[in-house]
Amino acid sequence: MGTIGDWLAGKGAARTSGTLRVGSMASGAPLNLPWLAVRGARPGRTLWLHGQVHGDEINGIVASLRFLRGLDADAMAGNVVVTPTGNPQALDARRKRNPYDELDLDQSYPGSAQGLPTERLAHAMFSEMRGVASMVVSLHTMNPLFDAPPYAVYKVHPDSPVSEADVLGAIAHFRPTLACRQDVGGKGELPGNIAGALDYQCLAAGISAFMVELGRGNAFQPENVALAENGFRGLAQHLGIVEGSPRATGVALRTVSRRGWITAEEGGMFVPRVRAGALVRSGESLGDVYGMDGSVTPVPPFTRDGILIGLRGDPVVHTGERLAFVAWEWADRLPIA
Ligand SMILES: [Zn+2]
């Protein structure tokens, strides 16, 4: 077991923080992963909140740190671990990817002890979670150019003991607008190695896991942080770590089985007619692109209904850049107890 698991295996209510050493910078500055934990008075399960994978996604860091501060170890059965950032070099640089290798951390798990910087960070973190975490919440946001109401993303691993119903039951505590089932290794709504996502590798290791997307990047959004803290509390109750009954019982979820991007035909200033989260009907347009020659070009109308998972908030757009992230197929599910 790793450093964190060893500490959790100790006896009695306690609270601590520390760092996992990954290496060092040329200047001699340490390359560390920070961690914090609260160990309950009685043994139980371990809820692990991973505040950040991508370096420009902030709300999850604040939410997990705040939630941990409010816990009472003496009243807990089990543990809560917070790893506020898995990508410290990207966080310090205020960008999504690690500037030293340009890899996407969420395509790099379970990582490699002899690899590139991002692969080493992934390995150091994942080695600590394996065999220790009962449930991992991987916190994200959309990128800083987009607005989005909070939503969840999950994957299904064919060999995992954790079922889709288990994961949806956990997600319900966040009351997200949508719960998007992301295809792994299939048609590929996003480029890259989706199987390298932290939540997918957790499922492979028998740990329940999913992602929560908390709005916009490079921002502190108090309503989204509060939503996350309420979700963490419900999950801690659901796992029997914290006393009380979770409020999510009876929450219906809208699950999404197909998503896609709308990209711009021509550059200009994108002025939307709709808001993030809205249902856009077939025949409706997202908005207009104002050209520098005075022209106004409507975005081609939808040919079927879609729900706007995220909408571009930064109007500056070039040909091929993303205007909206759209749910194309969805279903309303009754809650899973
Ligand atoms: Zn992310």
Boltz pocket constraint, residues with backbone or C-beta under 6 A from the ligand:
constraints:
  - pocket:
      binder: B
      contacts: [[A, 53], [A, 54], [A, 57], [A, 139], [A, 140], [A, 141]]
      max_distance: 6.0
